[in-house]
C-alpha cells in the first residue's frame, strides 16, 4: 500500500519547525514524513475490525501542527511511532460500503467495557484505555502505529468507529463530517442560554463548523465572528453568523452589541460565551478580554504551550472550558445523540462541502501541506488527499 509515514526523528522534527516558520506547511518536505510506495498494511487486531480504503482524507490543523513541529510534548505518551496521519476520512469497505470514521480509539476498540451502554468512542472520564489494551498507544486513528491512518490507501478500523454514508451524500461532504462533529461538540460544550451573545474568534474550518452548530443546535441572540480572510467571512455568514468582522474589530463589535465600556484593552462586560477557534496566546487573551464577568470561554483551537497573564480570568471569574473531539451530547429539548449523529443531520442543512477547496494525490503531499498551511491567504479553507484514483480527480486549485 501507499502511505505517508511520520517517524520519530528529533533532527528532522527540528528542521520542520524551522522551515515552517518561513512557510507554514513546509514541514512535510523537511520533517520526518515520508511517502512509502510499498508499506506494509497494518494487521487486523481482531474479528471486529475491518480494512478501510480511504477515498478522501482531510488535512487537519492538528496534523499540520505535528508535521510542522509545533505540537505539544503533552501528546508524546498518547501516540506510538511510526504512525500514518489522517483522521478526517471517508473511505470504502471491501463490500463497497462508504463509511466515515469516528477516529477516537475508544473503550470498545481497545477491548474494554464502555463507560455506559451506548457510549460513543470519545465518552468517559478516565483516559487510561488510550495507552493500553491490545493496541499501541494512540488517541485516535492517525496517531497510532497499530491502526494506520487516512493518509494512505489502506488502514484498519474498529466497528465502533464506522458510520455509513447515505447515498445522497457526496464524498466531498462526507469528508467534512469529522470536523463538523467536533464543531457540534464545541457548540454544545459552550452551554449557550437562549438569547446569549456568542463571539467566535477565528473562522478556519473548526470555527466555521462551530458557527453552523451554534446556529442550528442552540438559540443565541447573536453570533459575532472575527474572520481574517474573504472566503472565511462569506462562509461564516452563510453558516449562520449575524455579524462578521476582521479579527481586530471583534472587541468593538462585542462592545457595541453588549453596551460595554472599554477598560484598558478589555471590556467592562462582554459576550456571554466566547469560542476561541484559533488557540494562540493572543487569541486566548483576547477571548478572556471580550467575555463578560462570569461568562464562558471555550478553547476549541489547540493551544499548545502559551504564556498568559491569568489575572483577568481570576478577577472576572471566567469559566474556561476545553473541548476536544466528540461524544454523547444532551440537547436542551431532552434528546441525547452522538456528535456524529448530529453532524449527519447538520450535513443535510448546511453545505459544508463548500469548505473543501482543493484535493491532491499522495504523491504531491508536500504541495498539499503547504497549501493547507497557507489556506486562508490563498482563498482556501480545507485541503484533502484524494485516493480515488492515481490521477487526482479533485477540485481545481
Secondary structure by P-SEA (a helix, b strand, c coil): cccccccccaaaaaaaaaaaaaccccccccccbbbbccccccccccccbbbbbbccccccaaaaaaaaccccccccccccccbbbbcccccccccbbbbbbccccccccccccccccccccccccccccccccccccccccccccccccccccccccccccbbbbcccccaaaaaaaaaaaaaaaaaaacccccccbbbbccccaaaaaaaaaaaccccccbbbbbbccaaaaaaaaaacccccccccaaaaaaaaacccccccccccccccbbbbccccaaaaaaaaaaccccbbbbccccccbbbbcaaaaaaabbbbbbbcccccccccccccccaaaaaaaaaacccccccccccccccaaaaaaaaaaacccccccbbbbbccccccccccc
